[in-house]
């Protein structure tokens, strides 16, 4: 087992190194590493994934088949995959419906001045990102932001940075917000309602809203208060309200599932995926789209992240089952000297720094068992460290211009508009935003869960 620990550790380190160095090819490296794990599991069935006694006694082909089934059927979290896939379809249709643009137009027309309208749009961007993929949200809101800035002759850079960081911030707030939240929910066995209240206490949703309020205040005083003119915009024509109904149905269904007297591990995933398929059928039938247009909708979903998750689930599952994550948790527990506050700060700060430069999905999959193990070793509330991990890894993506996909898209948009943004320029805004919002969220988190 010790030798297998080293093999899995070397495999994981090499995979992570290549993912960091060649992020545009990251799926190739995670897939290759996952296939190696699967092959090792078939060749040496009991070396990585322990076999039940009945399977072990049967030996031979039974052991190999069990290892293959366990790796692909149990280690991969299919509930997370189905929730992400279904919610992506609903989000794409929601964007297509033009409902978000219509709501933004109403906000601008009802605001006392453009500065307040900008802050309201930033807040709305965050709220939409609770349910819609961050890049899609930025792409929908960008034309509204650019049009406002052109009317008042303002440099759109700060506004565009605001769209990106606000969408990244709020994606943490609910089970369907971003993959890290889905992964957290699967690990901690959280349902949709647990993100709002857990064990009678305010949960992660409210902690993130502290960051939202802090971010709005920051952007108002940083640039929005200078825009004092009042402008009106023409209301966008909505294509259909059906995707909005689908979105609400998804939210209410996930909330209602929390009250069912039984638990079924794939219920939420199948429910969201079914709604997504209904949405595709509506798009094809009611909207009279061609087969090619439907295929284009499906092809443009974030399949890279889906296949990335497959590989990461398998590799991190191997890391966990050979005991490496618990070893790391014991090491970190020793480093903190048993201090609850030190453990909290280490998890938070390390998560911010790493997620500012590295994809937070593999990081959070690997670190959730570590945070849970640290809490268990130290005898402290596991929510304190796991929430710190979630907050740090998701908000840390705002630190740099390449910390999240939404940041890269936002930079590309302002560059096309003739305002190229350097790393230092992003850091001046995104860095301050990250520090302020994370500090605010962390203070509330500590007060509630320490």
Legacy VTK file of the C-alpha trace (Angstrom):
# vtk DataFile Version 3.0
C-alpha trace
ASCII
DATASET POLYDATA
POINTS 450 float
0.000 0.000 0.000
2.903 2.355 0.781
4.363 1.771 -2.690
0.955 2.417 -4.298
0.699 5.662 -2.301
3.892 6.860 -3.960
2.704 5.821 -7.418
-0.626 7.656 -7.001
1.119 10.699 -5.482
3.609 10.949 -8.375
0.792 10.505 -10.902
-1.286 13.243 -9.247
1.646 15.678 -8.948
2.583 15.222 -12.620
-1.054 15.645 -13.673
-1.497 18.849 -11.641
1.808 20.213 -12.922
0.774 19.737 -16.560
-2.712 21.131 -15.880
-1.133 24.296 -14.425
1.450 24.679 -17.218
-0.855 23.846 -20.135
-4.351 24.851 -19.034
-5.711 24.867 -22.577
-4.968 21.098 -22.736
-5.969 20.267 -19.171
-8.660 17.734 -20.165
-6.056 15.623 -21.980
-3.890 15.345 -18.859
-6.714 14.601 -16.413
-8.163 12.013 -18.801
-4.766 10.319 -19.235
-4.224 10.218 -15.467
-7.736 8.831 -14.916
-7.177 6.071 -17.496
-3.934 5.106 -15.724
-5.826 4.869 -12.415
-8.534 2.731 -14.041
-5.870 0.463 -15.591
-4.048 0.098 -12.251
-7.355 -0.724 -10.582
-8.029 -3.509 -13.109
-4.481 -4.930 -13.037
-4.104 -4.618 -9.230
-7.739 -4.664 -8.008
-7.100 -4.293 -4.266
-4.096 -1.957 -4.422
-5.904 1.393 -4.818
-9.593 0.751 -4.161
-10.212 -1.733 -1.323
-12.431 -4.668 -2.297
-15.361 -5.973 -0.209
-14.658 -9.352 1.372
-17.163 -11.164 -0.876
-15.540 -9.784 -4.036
-12.046 -10.413 -2.684
-12.803 -14.074 -1.968
-14.258 -14.532 -5.480
-11.078 -13.082 -6.980
-10.202 -13.149 -10.672
-12.536 -11.405 -13.083
-14.972 -10.439 -10.294
-12.318 -8.301 -8.595
-11.409 -6.563 -11.843
-15.027 -5.916 -12.797
-15.770 -4.540 -9.333
-12.764 -2.207 -9.525
-13.885 -0.911 -12.931
-17.472 -0.418 -11.741
-16.369 1.247 -8.494
-14.065 3.656 -10.333
-16.496 4.719 -13.041
-19.793 4.212 -11.210
-19.098 5.338 -7.639
-15.932 7.473 -7.624
-17.333 9.709 -10.386
-20.099 11.780 -8.788
-22.838 11.399 -11.380
-25.237 13.582 -9.403
-22.882 16.560 -9.793
-22.421 15.785 -13.502
-26.182 15.679 -14.140
-26.909 18.845 -12.129
-24.201 20.746 -13.985
-25.287 19.506 -17.407
-29.007 20.203 -16.833
-28.410 23.633 -15.299
-26.123 24.597 -18.216
-28.930 23.886 -20.681
-31.451 25.889 -18.653
-28.954 28.751 -18.317
-28.284 28.801 -22.067
-32.013 28.988 -22.794
-32.483 31.676 -20.137
-29.854 33.794 -21.879
-31.482 33.080 -25.279
-34.864 34.286 -23.948
-33.452 37.815 -23.355
-35.193 37.975 -19.958
-31.953 39.062 -18.173
-31.478 41.956 -20.632
-35.112 43.030 -20.113
-34.640 43.071 -16.328
-31.423 45.099 -16.705
-33.203 47.650 -18.891
-35.903 48.034 -16.243
-33.236 48.601 -13.580
-31.573 51.356 -15.607
-34.870 53.141 -16.295
-35.974 53.010 -12.660
-32.671 54.151 -11.097
-32.187 57.763 -9.966
-28.881 58.072 -11.817
-26.503 56.001 -13.933
-24.108 55.347 -11.053
-26.792 53.650 -8.988
-27.963 51.794 -12.114
-24.427 50.453 -12.591
-24.302 49.135 -9.028
-27.754 47.589 -9.417
-26.598 45.882 -12.631
-23.490 44.543 -10.872
-25.692 43.151 -8.094
-28.069 41.685 -10.683
-25.118 40.087 -12.487
-24.164 38.381 -9.254
-27.709 37.179 -8.592
-28.056 35.770 -12.138
-24.728 33.958 -11.677
-26.236 32.052 -8.782
-28.116 30.050 -11.413
-26.323 30.774 -14.713
-22.747 29.969 -15.763
-20.451 32.935 -15.069
-19.094 33.449 -18.586
-22.603 33.390 -20.071
-23.719 35.979 -17.517
-20.837 38.299 -18.387
-21.541 37.954 -22.114
-25.209 38.853 -21.585
-24.552 41.831 -19.332
-21.542 43.211 -21.247
-23.543 44.955 -24.032
-25.675 46.711 -21.403
-22.580 47.849 -19.507
-20.803 49.038 -22.671
-23.879 50.941 -23.892
-24.191 52.780 -20.570
-20.501 53.715 -20.561
-20.668 55.004 -24.143
-23.663 57.216 -23.360
-21.881 58.921 -20.473
-18.415 58.731 -22.139
-16.871 56.602 -19.370
-14.029 54.070 -19.659
-15.820 50.683 -19.352
-12.871 48.791 -17.844
-13.881 49.014 -14.182
-17.488 48.153 -14.993
-16.415 45.086 -16.999
-14.100 43.921 -14.207
-17.056 44.357 -11.865
-19.250 42.091 -14.009
-16.634 39.330 -13.919
-15.799 39.422 -10.222
-19.432 39.760 -9.139
-20.416 36.735 -11.224
-17.546 34.709 -9.716
-18.510 35.814 -6.214
-22.168 34.806 -6.333
-21.578 31.524 -8.125
-20.590 30.179 -4.707
-23.911 30.915 -3.046
-26.132 27.953 -3.976
-25.952 24.300 -4.965
-26.441 25.119 -8.677
-24.176 28.182 -8.801
-20.808 26.745 -9.859
-19.103 23.311 -9.971
-17.227 23.922 -6.654
-20.562 24.425 -4.860
-21.979 21.246 -6.436
-18.844 19.340 -5.427
-19.054 20.728 -1.891
-22.729 19.732 -1.645
-21.939 16.184 -2.787
-19.084 15.798 -0.293
-20.874 17.381 2.684
-24.254 15.816 1.789
-25.895 19.261 1.540
-29.241 19.724 -0.172
-30.402 22.939 -1.847
-31.905 24.390 1.349
-28.790 23.647 3.415
-26.978 26.404 1.506
-29.338 28.875 3.205
-29.679 27.428 6.710
-27.840 24.491 8.264
-28.289 23.187 11.794
-30.240 26.313 12.662
-27.466 28.691 11.545
-26.992 30.988 8.566
-25.202 29.015 5.863
-22.934 29.836 2.924
-25.535 31.800 0.921
-25.749 34.554 3.549
-21.995 34.584 4.074
-21.515 35.258 0.349
-24.139 38.039 0.428
-21.853 39.870 2.860
-19.283 39.874 0.068
-21.908 41.065 -2.437
-22.827 44.085 -0.304
-19.146 44.863 0.326
-18.388 44.591 -3.401
-21.249 46.926 -4.330
-20.045 49.534 -1.827
-16.486 49.225 -3.144
-17.466 49.711 -6.789
-19.791 52.590 -5.991
-17.047 54.611 -4.347
-14.368 53.400 -6.776
-16.036 54.488 -10.008
-19.851 54.492 -10.119
-20.519 57.565 -7.978
-18.928 59.697 -10.715
-21.804 58.852 -13.098
-24.560 61.188 -11.908
-26.505 61.615 -15.144
-29.938 59.991 -15.607
-30.474 58.081 -18.840
-33.250 55.920 -20.245
-32.869 52.855 -22.454
-35.262 51.071 -24.763
-36.673 47.882 -23.248
-35.408 44.641 -24.800
-38.089 42.466 -26.368
-38.355 39.116 -24.563
-38.388 36.073 -26.889
-40.145 33.815 -24.374
-40.692 33.544 -20.621
-40.602 29.717 -20.701
-36.854 29.404 -19.853
-37.466 31.687 -16.859
-40.276 29.331 -15.773
-37.873 26.389 -16.180
-35.305 28.175 -14.006
-37.867 28.875 -11.255
-39.128 25.281 -11.497
-35.576 24.029 -11.026
-35.078 26.187 -7.928
-38.434 25.266 -6.361
-37.970 21.581 -7.190
-34.517 21.413 -5.610
-35.815 23.246 -2.547
-38.840 20.950 -2.306
-36.695 17.810 -2.647
-35.038 18.761 0.637
-38.290 18.010 2.472
-38.882 14.554 1.008
-39.013 11.789 3.677
-36.482 9.674 1.768
-33.063 10.217 0.200
-31.979 9.037 -3.229
-28.461 10.023 -4.335
-29.381 10.787 -7.965
-32.730 12.519 -7.418
-31.490 16.118 -7.772
-29.321 15.319 -10.766
-32.036 13.488 -12.665
-34.546 16.228 -11.867
-32.336 19.035 -13.212
-31.237 16.976 -16.223
-34.888 16.206 -17.054
-35.742 19.905 -16.960
-32.799 20.546 -19.264
-34.082 17.943 -21.742
-37.555 19.526 -21.594
-35.864 22.827 -22.422
-34.096 21.316 -25.437
-37.398 19.824 -26.650
-39.095 23.234 -26.246
-36.263 24.958 -28.128
-36.553 22.464 -30.997
-40.366 22.232 -31.158
-41.935 25.465 -29.906
-39.154 27.724 -31.159
-39.087 25.872 -34.490
-35.309 25.500 -34.501
-33.583 23.238 -36.995
-31.740 20.111 -35.949
-28.463 21.913 -36.658
-29.428 24.830 -34.378
-30.303 22.411 -31.565
-26.988 20.608 -32.038
-25.192 23.966 -31.912
-26.897 24.771 -28.594
-25.766 21.422 -27.175
-22.224 21.677 -28.611
-21.723 25.134 -27.073
-22.311 23.839 -23.544
-19.243 23.649 -21.311
-18.302 20.068 -22.206
-14.669 20.719 -21.319
-15.565 21.120 -17.649
-17.752 18.004 -17.753
-14.890 15.819 -19.043
-12.440 17.622 -16.766
-14.629 16.614 -13.799
-14.629 12.963 -14.900
-10.831 12.797 -14.769
-10.461 14.785 -11.563
-13.058 12.699 -9.702
-11.191 9.482 -10.543
-7.691 10.752 -9.734
-8.687 12.469 -6.488
-10.733 9.385 -5.566
-7.548 7.343 -5.865
-5.615 9.891 -3.793
-8.260 9.692 -1.085
-8.598 5.911 -1.005
-4.866 5.249 -0.638
-4.903 7.595 2.392
-2.873 10.522 1.043
-5.499 13.173 1.812
-5.837 12.093 5.433
-2.032 12.143 5.734
-2.048 15.723 4.454
-4.873 16.639 6.860
-2.849 15.265 9.782
0.198 17.249 8.627
-1.762 20.517 8.426
-3.356 19.849 11.813
0.159 19.595 13.261
1.273 22.803 11.521
-1.569 24.775 13.110
-0.542 23.639 16.579
-4.171 22.842 17.370
-5.248 26.470 16.884
-8.730 26.789 15.384
-8.030 30.326 14.160
-4.699 29.320 12.579
-6.380 26.441 10.723
-9.125 28.792 9.510
-6.653 31.401 8.233
-4.353 28.840 6.576
-7.204 27.184 4.660
-8.634 30.577 3.625
-5.383 32.264 2.548
-3.901 29.234 0.771
-7.187 28.770 -1.109
-7.224 32.405 -2.237
-3.644 32.349 -3.482
-3.866 28.993 -5.273
-7.245 29.748 -6.877
-5.916 33.057 -8.155
-3.652 31.109 -10.496
-5.047 27.556 -10.761
-8.455 26.101 -11.665
-10.401 25.771 -8.407
-12.268 22.578 -9.410
-9.416 20.072 -8.915
-8.224 22.037 -5.897
-11.541 21.898 -4.050
-12.140 18.226 -4.900
-8.770 17.376 -3.365
-9.017 19.726 -0.381
-12.547 19.058 0.902
-11.542 15.767 2.557
-8.425 17.517 3.892
-10.460 20.325 5.472
-12.943 17.812 6.879
-10.103 15.642 8.198
-8.386 18.643 9.826
-11.610 19.606 11.586
-12.056 16.040 12.821
-8.452 15.786 14.034
-8.704 19.112 15.877
-12.210 18.511 17.238
-13.671 21.683 15.717
-16.741 22.430 13.598
-16.136 21.029 10.109
-18.316 23.762 8.499
-15.823 26.395 9.628
-12.976 24.947 7.566
-15.035 23.653 4.652
-16.809 27.003 4.233
-13.421 28.750 4.472
-12.191 26.460 1.684
-15.247 27.210 -0.455
-15.067 30.977 0.102
-11.312 31.174 -0.465
-11.222 28.954 -3.565
-14.159 30.679 -5.268
-13.404 34.313 -4.343
-9.689 33.776 -4.951
-10.436 33.468 -8.657
-11.044 37.230 -8.673
-7.454 37.941 -7.667
-5.877 37.756 -11.130
-7.089 38.306 -14.715
-6.718 34.590 -15.460
-8.054 33.256 -12.139
-11.462 32.523 -13.712
-12.859 32.161 -17.228
-15.175 35.146 -16.701
-12.107 37.320 -16.040
-10.476 36.278 -19.328
-13.697 36.997 -21.247
-14.078 40.396 -19.581
-10.492 41.358 -20.462
-11.069 40.289 -24.067
-14.161 42.489 -24.335
-12.470 45.645 -23.022
-9.490 44.991 -25.311
-11.818 44.897 -28.330
-13.289 48.187 -27.152
-9.825 49.758 -27.263
-8.954 49.570 -23.559
-6.278 46.828 -23.189
-5.812 45.823 -19.549
-2.486 44.776 -18.013
-2.018 42.400 -15.083
-1.248 45.314 -12.758
-4.404 47.103 -13.897
-6.557 44.110 -13.025
-4.776 43.610 -9.702
-5.494 47.192 -8.687
-9.234 46.535 -8.924
-9.680 42.762 -8.676
-7.052 42.404 -5.952
-8.655 45.029 -3.713
-12.110 43.570 -4.423
-10.867 40.082 -3.462
-9.323 41.246 -0.198
-12.366 43.277 0.855
-15.057 40.760 -0.074
-13.154 37.762 1.296
-12.385 39.582 4.550
-16.049 40.546 4.987
-17.283 37.017 4.231
-14.601 35.467 6.453
-15.532 37.677 9.444
-19.198 36.652 9.186
-18.198 33.019 8.685
-16.036 33.081 11.812
-18.717 34.774 13.932
-21.354 32.210 12.927
-19.414 28.951 12.796
-16.332 29.278 15.042
LINES 1 451
450 0 1 2 3 4 5 6 7 8 9 10 11 12 13 14 15 16 17 18 19 20 21 22 23 24 25 26 27 28 29 30 31 32 33 34 35 36 37 38 39 40 41 42 43 44 45 46 47 48 49 50 51 52 53 54 55 56 57 58 59 60 61 62 63 64 65 66 67 68 69 70 71 72 73 74 75 76 77 78 79 80 81 82 83 84 85 86 87 88 89 90 91 92 93 94 95 96 97 98 99 100 101 102 103 104 105 106 107 108 109 110 111 112 113 114 115 116 117 118 119 120 121 122 123 124 125 126 127 128 129 130 131 132 133 134 135 136 137 138 139 140 141 142 143 144 145 146 147 148 149 150 151 152 153 154 155 156 157 158 159 160 161 162 163 164 165 166 167 168 169 170 171 172 173 174 175 176 177 178 179 180 181 182 183 184 185 186 187 188 189 190 191 192 193 194 195 196 197 198 199 200 201 202 203 204 205 206 207 208 209 210 211 212 213 214 215 216 217 218 219 220 221 222 223 224 225 226 227 228 229 230 231 232 233 234 235 236 237 238 239 240 241 242 243 244 245 246 247 248 249 250 251 252 253 254 255 256 257 258 259 260 261 262 263 264 265 266 267 268 269 270 271 272 273 274 275 276 277 278 279 280 281 282 283 284 285 286 287 288 289 290 291 292 293 294 295 296 297 298 299 300 301 302 303 304 305 306 307 308 309 310 311 312 313 314 315 316 317 318 319 320 321 322 323 324 325 326 327 328 329 330 331 332 333 334 335 336 337 338 339 340 341 342 343 344 345 346 347 348 349 350 351 352 353 354 355 356 357 358 359 360 361 362 363 364 365 366 367 368 369 370 371 372 373 374 375 376 377 378 379 380 381 382 383 384 385 386 387 388 389 390 391 392 393 394 395 396 397 398 399 400 401 402 403 404 405 406 407 408 409 410 411 412 413 414 415 416 417 418 419 420 421 422 423 424 425 426 427 428 429 430 431 432 433 434 435 436 437 438 439 440 441 442 443 444 445 446 447 448 449
